[in-house]
Amino acid sequence: MTAPAPEPGLSVGEVVTVDIGPIAHGGHCVARHEGQVLFVRHTLPGERVRARVTEVGSGSRFVRADAIEVVSASPDRVPAPCRYAGVCGGCDFQHVDLAAQRRLKATVVREQLQRLARLDIPVEVEALAGHRDGLRWRTRTEFAVGPEREIGMRPHRSHHVLPVDDCLIAREEVIATGVLHRPAERVPADVVAFDVIAPSVGEPVVVPVTAQGATEAAVAVTEVVEAGGFRGEFEVAARGFWQVHPGAAGRFVELAVEMLAPRAGERVLDLYSGVGVFAAALAEAVGPTGEVIAVESDVEASAHAQANLAAYDNAVVVRARVDEAFGITARRSRGPQRRGSRGGRGRPGTRHPLIPPTADLVLLDPPRTGAAADVCRAVAALSPRAIVYVACDPAALARDLATFADSGYAVRTLRAFDAFPMTHHVECIVLLER
Ligand SMILES: C[S@@+](CC[C@H](N)C(=O)[O-])C[C@H]1O[C@@H](n2cnc3c(N)ncnc32)[C@H](O)[C@@H]1O
């Protein structure tokens, strides 16, 4: 029997010299080599680099590669401030000038909107307050623990642990906990990671995490949000969802309220509400004759939302998946909800009694996967006068905006923020109206 002929094209480990084309969604740039498309990390449009192939997709359809030598550099290239850049999987834009990072993110958002939503909108990625040159902003960081109890970060698409003694994007308070210098004998054998949280109030918290989850699941922290005339305090599980950039939550709440322009007496839905940060500001804005219905599936987050919104008689929390609350899918048994989990399409269910047939305003802030078509159609069917969509993935956002367009809602304003400097990630806030 003869061995099958090897696949034509590049294989893992091979080094090629390529001319780098545009930035793509995900932070890598596109290049071509003898008919194959390469997604190359740690490079910039217009560069010529030597790149090592790190992965070949099935059928050789796409190739991932990493730049190992810059033959001709982009004027936007800078020396990486962090000595672990290029190895650590946490930051992928350390080699890019900060203003150029934002231009690259704007290009990606614009391209996704053009391709997936047929929208041509100029995009500018704005800075948030609360960082130093794109460094020392991250208030929540997970450090991995390796087999020798070494503590550090995971390289890109790897299970290994790269020991580090600093992380330049983490807040000083995170590093000052000393967790990165903890001796191996003080790291329990079952701990696979440490989550370090520097909240806006009180001391930083270090949560040891085992393969089963946090060892101290009940740890909660307090976050304060000031947005225009609004000030709120929020209890949030230490490992629960909260914007990691210290300038993000306040700015996003301020902007969402400004975009929605709530009026006294209006009915508002806050979907994927987390611990109720938007819901609280909106409840205050619509006043005692208005109402806010917050929908959140995570057990801990919805319990915190209940507590955080207890002072607002006009706000209620529905603990349910959004698709289940709308009756798109039947409710499942109530085991603990996995954070950020996405609903496959199940059998239709019944609408939650607290979900009204109409609403004046809707805010949705789904996880990375987006809201998906059925939820967008259900939101449009409420006939709100305005919708604000907060999105951390421009591709999922663009796909959902296309559904909203088919349902009669057009983009009025799009703002994009650099909520994750030194990485390719970007946050968008979009106002839709009929
Ligand atoms: C991006 S976070 C936004 C949270 C909140 N708006 C904030 O800014 O703090 C998304 C939230 O949606 C929740 N979530 C994920 N999938 C959900 C679903 N299918 N239905 C309801 N909530 C969901 C997560 O638990 C998380 O709290």
PDBQT file of the ligand as one rigid body, heavy atoms in Angstrom, charges set to zero:
ROOT
HETATM    1  C1  LIG A 501     -20.951  41.584  28.092  1.00  0.00    +0.000 C 
HETATM    2  S1  LIG A 501     -21.684  41.144  29.614  1.00  0.00    +0.000 S 
HETATM    3  C2  LIG A 501     -22.602  42.610  29.952  1.00  0.00    +0.000 C 
HETATM    4  C3  LIG A 501     -23.041  42.791  31.366  1.00  0.00    +0.000 C 
HETATM    5  C4  LIG A 501     -23.526  44.196  31.752  1.00  0.00    +0.000 C 
HETATM    6  N1  LIG A 501     -24.334  44.801  30.746  1.00  0.00    +0.000 N 
HETATM    7  C5  LIG A 501     -22.369  45.090  32.145  1.00  0.00    +0.000 C 
HETATM    8  O1  LIG A 501     -22.003  45.974  31.377  1.00  0.00    +0.000 OA
HETATM    9  O2  LIG A 501     -21.827  44.904  33.243  1.00  0.00    +0.000 OA
HETATM   10  C6  LIG A 501     -22.860  39.969  29.079  1.00  0.00    +0.000 C 
HETATM   11  C7  LIG A 501     -23.759  39.420  30.163  1.00  0.00    +0.000 C 
HETATM   12  O3  LIG A 501     -24.722  38.557  29.547  1.00  0.00    +0.000 OA
HETATM   13  C8  LIG A 501     -24.908  37.401  30.349  1.00  0.00    +0.000 C 
HETATM   14  N2  LIG A 501     -25.413  36.369  29.422  1.00  0.00    +0.000 N 
HETATM   15  C9  LIG A 501     -24.718  35.558  28.593  1.00  0.00    +0.000 A 
HETATM   16  N3  LIG A 501     -25.551  34.854  27.809  1.00  0.00    +0.000 NA
HETATM   17  C10 LIG A 501     -26.809  35.229  28.157  1.00  0.00    +0.000 A 
HETATM   18  C11 LIG A 501     -28.096  34.876  27.689  1.00  0.00    +0.000 A 
HETATM   19  N4  LIG A 501     -28.254  33.993  26.694  1.00  0.00    +0.000 N 
HETATM   20  N5  LIG A 501     -29.167  35.466  28.253  1.00  0.00    +0.000 NA
HETATM   21  C12 LIG A 501     -29.017  36.362  29.268  1.00  0.00    +0.000 A 
HETATM   22  N6  LIG A 501     -27.815  36.743  29.749  1.00  0.00    +0.000 NA
HETATM   23  C13 LIG A 501     -26.724  36.194  29.195  1.00  0.00    +0.000 A 
HETATM   24  C14 LIG A 501     -23.575  37.136  30.982  1.00  0.00    +0.000 C 
HETATM   25  O4  LIG A 501     -23.716  36.403  32.175  1.00  0.00    +0.000 OA
HETATM   26  C15 LIG A 501     -23.076  38.588  31.220  1.00  0.00    +0.000 C 
HETATM   27  O5  LIG A 501     -23.475  39.046  32.485  1.00  0.00    +0.000 OA
ENDROOT
TORSDOF 0
